[in-house]
Amino acid sequence: MIEVKNLTKYYKGSLGAAVKNVSLTALPGEITVLLGPNGAGKSTTIKSIVNLLSYEGEILICGCPNNSQEAKKQFGYIPEVPVLYDLLTVDESMEFIGKAYRLEHYKETGEKYLELFQMKEQRRKLAKELSKGMKQKLSMILALLIQPKALLVDEPMVGLDPASIEEVLNLLVELKNQGTSILVSTHIIDVVNDIWDCAYIMNHGEIIRRIHRGEEGSETLKQIFFEATAEEA
Amino acid sequence: MKSLFYLSFFKVKGTVRNQFRTPASALIAIFLILLYGGLVIMAFVTSSDNPAAEGTVDTNTAILIGIGMTALFAFTVMLNKRKALVYDTDAYYLFAGPYSRKQINGYILFQSLRQGALYGLLGCYMIAMFSMAGYFTIPYFLVCFADLTLMLVFFLLLTDYIYMWGLVNEKYKKWNYLPAAVVVICTALVFLWAVHRSGYDLKNGFLLFAASREFYLVPFFGWTKWAIDGFLQGQYLFTLGGTLLLLACCLIVVVFFLRFDKDITEQAVADAEETSAFLRRAKANGGRARIEDGKVKRVKGEFAPGAKAVLSKNLLIMRKTGNFLRKQDVAIIVFYFVISLIVLPDNVFYMFCYMMIIWLFTLIQDSDLLRDLNNYQIYLIPDSPLKKLVYAMIPAYLKIGIIMSVSVIFAGIFTRMTPLDIFQYLIMLLGYSLIFVAGTVLSVRILRSRANVMLESLLRMLIIVAAAVPSLAIGLVIVLLTGMYRTPALIMGVFTVVSLVMNILVSLVIIIACQGMMNGREV
């Protein structure tokens, strides 16, 4: 479970807060989506949760403070832009994470995801030799290698082809069914339309609407989003 | 055409505005202007009226160093395999905009003039520094500036001109080597002649080479020296002759350059994109892009568990690139050794050791440590932050330590120092290397980004000075209390040990204080 309580983030030199008093919960076995227009504060929220930014507030992952080693062992993070070690091959990148996290079955897990993402042929390629989409897939594999109980995904479909997007969506559903808490940030609502369980709509650094599947009535998520952001404007 | 001038103007304005965008960067910019400007003003103020007056080094040598610096830059540009006429943003505007070939060429020409003038100023700065307490007046500076700029503009334009023909036909790319080869061969011949005349004594041969009239025969560089020497000797016809030769060469290349009208748009834009992307990567990675773009060996490595995997990874990457020592590091170290040889011929080793501290400033900005700090993965590894930091620092320190040791031992043997002297200085420098690496970590921790390399360098200097003060104080107390001042031979030993111990202590304090940054949120 991911719990965020009163998260506020100020960037140095900027007048207002990038994220203001945000509280949210991503439950196990659910896909929670963080929706919002560009600059709404989605990526800042995700980066704060994985402790890559300093912030005010409290963040717990699987009940542990997000900066603790216990928490780090349990969450995976897929950034918007894949950041890989260019001179490591796909296999070496997986081995690096496997050893650094002291994972026992990383080889088997890695094989499974290489198969799923059709990357077996690329396993001896250096990260710098991979295409943009392949890099994104490798970034996902590295996050999934630790078999996380909580998964944080920032704009997951950027750079992926339609077939890969489908694979990723199926994978997210599979992980959800295994009990993983999944928090996905995106501004492309269509992509998560079929898989979301809980949605938080952000604008100007604040959560302006929270909605659970079943509460939307006859409206689509897209309609709710546009209504909420229009009211805010 | 007017819009292109506006573009140039706004780019310069943007660069200046960027320097003053925050109080910290504005202060640094002002500090640096005052520091470097103050040194040049000091050279003017302390200048002797007599051009024959000798300052820290011989005037001839100062001129040769200035010319050598600009030559190094000209050759680096000329022989660099990665070339582009402009950056990608400029390329889109220039080649897609409503401009004629002549206007585009004019814009590139203007850029070369600006770049030539900037590096010409840098050459003058070197001459000023080495002429300190000697002769360095404003008219002398203007002559040096004009001739060095003309020389550079010629090489920059020629490089661009050959590059453009290289885009038309691959075979023309080889033309780049021709002017460089002519200059190198002529310089080598004059140098060998000077060494022969000095009875094969390298040191005297070099001094003879620096002062010989035969050097004027070397194209471009020799002509520049001819013009400057002419001014110093009051032989203004020589100055005019040298300057006119350079000007004529520039004009010829300008005419050819402006008349170039082949269609090279596609490849020129592609090269501009590639070079710009490379420079962005280099900027983001502290100069590492060149290494990562090079050949990669297919070697295998094992990864240790936990935080130690970071060390295994870095060692594996080091083995893969095989780029332990960059060519420019070898060039800089050799350059420092030659400078030490020229400036303090009787104390080459000591001077070289202190020059190696300057080398550290250039090297650390390019360390493997920064690659790790730029990747979020290290922050997420569930292990002790202190271990992660130490394992990330080890390869950087190993690399510096080995290069430093080889250089100092080689310099010591070459200058016939005693093993004890070599050992003492080596130990002292290894201590400083450690504090430099720790200083990099601290500056990243304080600045929370690597956006300002200049500020980072200054911070490191402050850290080193701060660490040096207690070593000096403790060393003095020990020397005074134990009466060692009566035996000067022991003093160096005491300071070596004290500075080593203090540097290690301060580094440890820094590392422990900075360990929190490996959790991510502090960077």
Boltz contact constraints between the chains, C-beta under 6 A:
constraints:
  - contact:
      token1: [A, 51]
      token2: [B, 520]
      max_distance: 6.0
  - contact:
      token1: [A, 51]
      token2: [B, 521]
      max_distance: 6.0
  - contact:
      token1: [A, 52]
      token2: [B, 376]
      max_distance: 6.0
  - contact:
      token1: [A, 52]
      token2: [B, 520]
      max_distance: 6.0
  - contact:
      token1: [A, 53]
      token2: [B, 521]
      max_distance: 6.0
  - contact:
      token1: [A, 54]
      token2: [B, 521]
      max_distance: 6.0
  - contact:
      token1: [A, 67]
      token2: [B, 519]
      max_distance: 6.0
  - contact:
      token1: [A, 69]
      token2: [B, 382]
      max_distance: 6.0
  - contact:
      token1: [A, 72]
      token2: [B, 380]
      max_distance: 6.0
  - contact:
      token1: [A, 72]
      token2: [B, 382]
      max_distance: 6.0
  - contact:
      token1: [A, 73]
      token2: [B, 382]
      max_distance: 6.0
  - contact:
      token1: [A, 83]
      token2: [B, 375]
      max_distance: 6.0
  - contact:
      token1: [A, 83]
      token2: [B, 376]
      max_distance: 6.0
  - contact:
      token1: [A, 86]
      token2: [B, 292]
      max_distance: 6.0
  - contact:
      token1: [A, 87]
      token2: [B, 296]
      max_distance: 6.0
  - contact:
      token1: [A, 87]
      token2: [B, 317]
      max_distance: 6.0
  - contact:
      token1: [A, 87]
      token2: [B, 320]
      max_distance: 6.0
  - contact:
      token1: [A, 95]
      token2: [B, 303]
      max_distance: 6.0
  - contact:
      token1: [A, 96]
      token2: [B, 303]
      max_distance: 6.0
  - contact:
      token1: [A, 96]
      token2: [B, 309]
      max_distance: 6.0
  - contact:
      token1: [A, 96]
      token2: [B, 313]
      max_distance: 6.0
  - contact:
      token1: [A, 99]
      token2: [B, 303]
      max_distance: 6.0
  - contact:
      token1: [A, 99]
      token2: [B, 305]
      max_distance: 6.0
  - contact:
      token1: [A, 99]
      token2: [B, 309]
      max_distance: 6.0
  - contact:
      token1: [A, 100]
      token2: [B, 309]
      max_distance: 6.0
  - contact:
      token1: [A, 100]
      token2: [B, 381]
      max_distance: 6.0
  - contact:
      token1: [A, 102]
      token2: [B, 305]
      max_distance: 6.0
  - contact:
      token1: [A, 102]
      token2: [B, 306]
      max_distance: 6.0
